Amino acid sequence: MNSEWQKELQDLLSALLDEDHLEPAQQTRLRELLEAHPEAREIYLDYFEMHGNLTDGLVPPAQVEKIKIWSWGKYHWAGLGLLALAASLLITVGLYQGILFNSGTGEPIAQNSQPLSQPTEREEAIDETIAVLLTSVGAVWDSGSGKLQPGTTLLPGRLKLVQGLACIQFYSGASVVLEGPADLDLQNAYQVYCYQGRLRAIVPPQAKGFVIESPQMDLVDLGTEFGMQVDQLGQVEVHVFDGKVELHEPGTRHVAPAPRELTDGRAIAVDMEGTEKVIPFNNDAFPAMSELSSRSNAALNELHESWKQYAQTLTKDPRLKHYYNFEPSSSNHRRLVNQAENSDGTYGGAVVGCQWTEGRWPNSTAFEWKRPGDRVRVYVPGEFDELTLMAWVRIDGLDYLYSGLMLTDEFKLEMPHWQIDEQGRIIFCVKASESSYYIRSKPVFGPSNFGQWTHLVVVYDGPGKQMKLFANGQVVAVLPIQDPPKIKIGPATIGNWGISTPGNPAPIRNLNGRMDEFMLFDAALSDEEIQMIYSTGQPNQ
């Protein structure tokens, strides 16, 4: 705030929140500022979005794709009179019709025709993906293929595997086991072009008609299993392991009246000139699903052993105060034992509703949250100048306005809330005496990564006067803070929020997904430490 009108706007908004009303002259002046300055309109919207988020209600988040940080004024529960006045001001200056303005430009960036006091109705999501990366072993992908891990859903486009093995399952039901180096163009759920590589296709009857094109031939599967190899020169081999396939000249399968067929136990090769010859059949030359599964499980077991050894060293870290690995207690399967050695064991977790399920490692366990009653109750004593929270989560859906990661029972002075909003953004906020601090990432979760394990971390660094959010070892948001308060947690809930209170517009906050390991440190871990914990603990290497 460096201009006169900005200072005046701050004073008016602070008065509006503190007193729940403005005098007529103040209302007139606020309208004038909103009409005169596009930036004032964005500040106004962000201010009330911030207020609504910090009080957990009444004003829902605006649908704006950005990180916006505020630490301004005293926030408290607003009365209905304040909201009515806020809405009337929006109507007066034309904002109520739904234009949200981009920072510093005045250009519209989002549309929202709903009143600010009502949750925004989300547009129906569109899924343009055609396949999913089912599993991989030692996979190294070309940089143009993006960051791929098992569970990643795939859009149409080029996919290059530099080395390793991978299995792609198409939405048609067909599966392709791929050995690098390989270069594919995924065209749709029933069609792929192979520029180079060795693959095995498993096509059930439901996916009959699945097509693999190549430089020398187009192959139409009739519900069977076959192998294809395309070398760097474009020469092609086809081996049919079960059933039969149709062979077409490139680009002629829609016009050729009588395609040739190749049946099980036979193999052919076609050179660059299109000359075809019979070659010895070789089933063992192509990667099998059983081989991929065996190698994948062996690699995961090795990684899991490495993580368990590393996690054991973490339990001895004097900064670690709470560590729940979500393994069942031998004496009480509805109780979580605090594995941190510097804890006296008094403060474990009470499991309510959650069901045991498969964790991120083979033969490991996690908790699954699905119902509003599912939660883990914990108690964290003391005050913290520094704090690091981290958890491995698998989000299966974003069903509510907020999905809790760890929330204190109340949201009073010095209490933190850590959660995910309905747009998949990570949120952490702390109530303070003179200002409340709120940090929010850009969207981290969505349909493209539902069902994948993600490592989330929040770092509260009072002495360093900043907060940070991390996802999979990478910083996704940073907030400088002034006069940071100490943090008090006390009774809190993992994966949900306390007990619903009447009138709260977001009373249900259970996760839809799983959690595998939760840690609380009484220190601000460094970026390097967080990256090390993530890289050692992530199963998709």
N, C-alpha and C positions, 0 to 999 in steps of 0.2 A: 504494500500500500504506500505509494509515493506521491500521488496527485491529490489535490484538494477534494475532487469529487469522490475519489476512492475512499479517502478518510471519512467523508461525510456519509457515504454509503455504509461503511462499517459501523458507524455510530447508529445509524437508523436501524440496521439489521440487528445489532446487539440490543437496542431498545425494544425492538419487536419481539425478540425471543425472551428477553428478561421480563417484560411487562405484559406480554400477550396482547398488546394493542398499541396503536399509535394515535397521537392527537391528529385532528383533521389537517393541520398545517404540515405535520410530518408525513402523513399519507400523501398529500399533494406533492411534497418535495421528492418522496421516494418514486412516485410515478414519473415525475419529470426526469429523474436520473435514469430510470429504466428505459424511457423513451429516447433519451438523448445518446446513450452509450451502449452499443452492442455488447461490450465487455461486461457492463453492469448487469445485463440480463443473464449472462452465463454465470457470473458470480452469484447472483440471486438464486438461480436454480441449484448450483452446486452447494450453496450455503444451506438450503433446506434439505437437499439430499444428504448432506453431511449430518445435519441435525437429526434427520429421521434415522439414519444408520446408527448414530451414537446412542439414541434412545430406544433402539430396537423397535421402531414402529412408526405409526402415523404417516410418515412421509417415506415412500418406498424409493429404492435406488432409481435414478433416471437411467435410461438405456443409452449410455454414452460410452463408446469404446476408448477409454483413456485411463491413465492414472492421474487422479487429482487428490492432492493432499491438503488438509486443513488442520490448523491448530489455533482456532480463532474463537474467542469469546467463551462464555459459560453456557453449556448445553444442559437442558433439563427437559422434562416432559411437557410438551406444548399442549395448551388448551385448544378446544375446538374453535374458539373465537379467533385465535391466531391463524389457524388453518383457513378459516373463512376469509379473513382479511388477506392472507397470502394469495388465495385463489382469485379474489376480486382484483388484486393488483395485477395478477397475470392476465386476467381477462382484459383489463384496461389497456395494457401495453401490447396486446396481441400475442402473448406467449402461450396463452391457454389453448390456442389452436394447435400447439404441438411443435413449434420450432425450437430446437435447442441449438445454441450457437457455439461454433468452434472457438477455442481460446484465441483471442486477439484478432480474429478475422471477421466475425459477424456472419460467416457463411453457415447455412443450415447443414447439420451433420446427422440429424436423426429426427424421426417423426414419432409423435406420441400424442394421440388424441384423447387420452384418459386424464381425468383430474388427478392432481398430485396426491390426493388423499386416498386414491385407490390403486392397488397393484396393477402394473401394466400387463396387459394380456400379451403373452409371447406369441410371435409368429411360429407357425408349424415348421419344424426343422426339415430340411431337405437333405437326403442322403444320396450323394452321387457316387459313393464308393461302389466297387464291383467285386472286391475280394478282400481276404484278410491274410496277413502273414501268420501262419499257424505256429511254426517253430523254426529255429535255425541253430546251427552249430558252427562256430568259428567264422561266422559270416562277416565279410567286409564289403560294404556297399559303396559304390561310386558316390561322390559328393552330390551329384545331381539327383540321386535317388532319395535324398532326405535322410533323416534319422529314423531308421527302421528297427523295431524290436518286435518280438512275438506279441501278437494281439493288435498290431497296427493295421488299421483298415486302409485299403489301397484304392486310389483313384485311377481312372484310365491314364495311361502314359508310359513313358520309358522307365525301365527298371534294370539296373546293371549290378550284377553280383560279381565283385572282383575275385573273391575266393570264399570257400566254405560251402556249406549245404543249407538249403532253405526249402520250406514247404509252403506253397501258396494255395489256399483253398478259395475257389471262386464261388460266388453266390449261387451259381447254377448247380453246385454240388461236385463239380470236377475238382481234382487236386493235382498239382504239379510239384514234383520233387525236383529241385534244381541244383546243379553242381556248378560252382564257379570255376573259371570265368564264364559268365553268361550275360546275354543282352536280350531282353524281351521288351515288347511293346504290348502292354495290357490294353486291349481295345474295348471289350465289354465282358460281361459275365460268361459269355459263350465263345469268346474268340481272343486269341493271342497270336502275335507274330514273333517268331524266334529268329533273331539275326545271328546269334551265336550261342553255343552252349550245349550241355548234355542234360537231358531231363527225362523223367518218367512221369507219364500221365495216367491217373487212375480215374476213370470216368464211369460212374454208376448209371444204371438205366435212366434215372431221373435227369441226367445231364446229356442224354443221347443227342448227338449233333454238335458236340463241342469241337471247335476248329482250331488247329494250329497251322498257321501259314509260315512259309519259309522261302528263301530265294529260289529253290528249285521245285517245290511242290507245296500244295495245300492238302492237309490231311483232315478228314472228317471222321471223328470217332463214332462208332455205333454202339457205345456202351461197353467198354472193354478196358484193357490196360496195355500200354505200349511205351516204347522208348524212342527218343529222337535225339540225334546229334547233328549239330551244324558247326562246321569248322570255320576258321577265319576266312577261307576262300569262298564260303557259301555252299560247299559240298554237303550233302545231306545223307544221313543213314536213318532208316526206320526199322525197328524190331517190334514185332507184335507178340506180346506175352500171353494174351488171352482174348478170345473173340476175333473181331475183324475190324479193319478200317477201310475207308475209301480214299483213294489217291487221285488227285486232280492236278493238272497243269496249273501253275500260278495264275490266279485270277479267273479261272474257267469253271469253277464248281457250280455256278448258277446257270451255266449254258451247256455244259457237257452232257449229252444225253445218257451216256452209259459209263459211269466212272469205273476205274479199275479197283479191285479189292485185294487186300493183303490179309491173310488169315494167321491165326496163332501158330507160333513155331517157325515163322518165316521172317526173312530180313532182306532188305534191298538197299542199294546205295545209288545216288544220282550225282554225277559230277557237274562241273561248271558248264559244260556244253549240253547238259540235259540227258546225257547217256546213262541209261539205267542198267544195273546188273545185280544178280542175286549174290548175296554174301552170307557167310556163316552166321547163324543165329547165336546171340550172346546175351543172355539174361543178366549175367553178373557184371556186365560193363556199365550198368546204369544204377544210379542210387535208388535204393529201396526205402519205403516208408519205415520198415522195421529197423533198418540200419540207422536212419536218421533219429528215430525215437531212442534207440539204444545209446547212440553217441550223445544225444541231447541230455538224457538222464545222467549219464556218466559225467558230463561237463558240469551239470547243475549240482550234482553231489560233491564234486571237487570244489566248486565255488562256495557251496554251503559250508563245507568243512573249514575253508579259509575264513569265512565270515564268523563262524562260531568261535574260532580262535581269537579273531580280532575283537569280537564282542566281549569275550572274557576279559581282555585287557581293559576295555571300556568300563566294565563293572568296578574296576579298581580305581578309576579316575575319581579323585576326591570332589570334583565338581559335579559329578553325576549324582543326583538326589533321588530320582525316580526312573526306573527302567522296568517296563513290562514287556516280556517277549511273547506273551499270549500263548504260552505252553500251559497245559492244565496242571493244576496242583495235585499232588498225589493224595492229599488228605481232603481237599474240597474243590471240586471242579467249578464252583461258582465264585471262586476267589482267585485273584491274581496276586502272586508274590512279587514284591519289589525286589528286583535282582541287584540293585545298586548296593555295593558292599558298605558304603558310607551311610546307609540307612539302617536304623535299628530294627527294621522289619515291621514296625507298627503300622505304617501307612501303606497298606496294599490296596488292591482294587476290588470292589464288590461288583460282580457281574449280574446284571439284571436283563433277562430276556434274550440277550445275544446267544447265537448258536456257534458252536465250534465248527470250523470248516477248513479247507485246505489253504495253507499259507503260500508265500511266494516261492518256497523251496519244496522239492519232493519230500513227502512224509513229514512236513512241518505243519503247524496249525496256526490259525488266525481266528479272529472273531468276525461274524457277519452281522451287520445291522440291516434290518428290513422294516421293522415295525416301529411305530411311535414310542413304544415302551422300551425298546432296546437301548441299553446304555451301560457304561461302566462308571461307577461312582468312586471318586478318589478324594483324598484330603491332603492338601499341600500346606504345611505350616510355614510361618516365617514371612519375612519381607525380602525383596530382591532388588538390588540396584541393577543387576544384570540377569538375563534369563535367556535360555535357548530351549525351544520346544521342537521336537522332531518326531515324525511318524511315517511309516510306510502305509499308504492307503491304496485301495483299488476302488475307484468310484464306478458304480454301475448305472447311475442315473442321478439327475438333479431334480428332485421331485418337489422341493419346497423353496420358499423365498431364501431361506438359509439352511445349510447343512452343517451341523456342529462338528468341530474337531476337538476343541476343549474350551468349555465356557464355565466361568464361575456361576454359582447359583444366582447371584444378583449382579447388577452392573452399577456398582457404586464406586466411590472414590478409590482409585488405585487398583481397580479390578480389571483384568483383561478378558477379552473374548477373541477366540480364534475360530474361523469358520469359512465356509465356501458359499458364495451366493448363487442364485439361480442361473447366472451366466457363466459359471465356472471360474469366477475370480476369487483368489484367496484374500481374506480380510483379517486384519488384526487391529484391535483398537484397545486403548487404555483410558480409563476415566481419570481425569486430573482435576485439581482444585480450580485453577485459573483457565486451563485449556484442556481439551480432550484430543488425544492423538489417534489418528486413524490412517492406516495404510492399506492400499488395495492394489492388487496386481491386475494386469490384463488377463483375459480368459486363459486359464490353464487346462480346464477340463471341458470336454464336449463329446459328441458322438464318436469322433474319430479316435479318441483314446479311452472311452469307457471300457472297463474290463482289464486295463493295464495297471501294473503296479507303479506307483509314483512316490518319490521321496519328497516330503514337504518339511520345511524348516522355517521357523520365525526366530529372529535374534533381536532381543531388546537390550540395547547397550546404553545404560544411563550415563556412565562416565564419558562415553564417546558421543553422547547426544545424537543417537540415530537408531532407527529400526530398519530391519531388512527382512525380506521374504525370499525364500529359495524354492525352486522346484527342480528335482533331479540334479542337484549340485550347482545349479546356475542361479545367480541373483535375478529376481524378476521384479523387484520393487525396492526402493530405498527412500526413507523419510528422515530428514534432519529434524530434531526436536529441541525445544528450549525448555529449561526448567523441568527436566524429566522427573516424574514422581517415582517413588519406590513402588514395586508391584506386590500386591497381596492377593493370594489365590484362595486359600481356605478350602471349603467344600466346593467341589467342581464335578463336572460330568465330561467324560470322553465320549465322542460320537453322538452327542445329543445336548439338550439344554434343560437342566433342572426339572421343575414341575410347572406345567402350563398355568398361566394366570388369566382370569377372565379379561377380555378386552384387548389382549395382545394380538396384533395383526399377524404375527408370525409365531404362533405357539408351538408348531411341530417342526423340529429341527434335527431329526435323526438322520444319520447317513443312510444312503442306499449304496452299500458296498461292504468292503472289508478293511480291517486294520491289522497290520502285522508289525509289531514292535512300536513302542512309544517311549521316548526319552525326555527327561527334563534335567537341564544343567543349570546350576546357579551362577553361570558365567556366560559371557558373550563369546561363543566360539568363533574362530576366524574362518574366513572363506576357505582357506586351505584345509582346515580340519573338517569342515562340512563336506568338501569335495572328496576327501579321503573316506569318510564314513559312507558317503553315497556310492563311490566307485567300488569299495570293498563289499558293500552289502547289496549291490544290485544284481539280480539274477540274469539279466539279459545282456551278457557281455559277448 
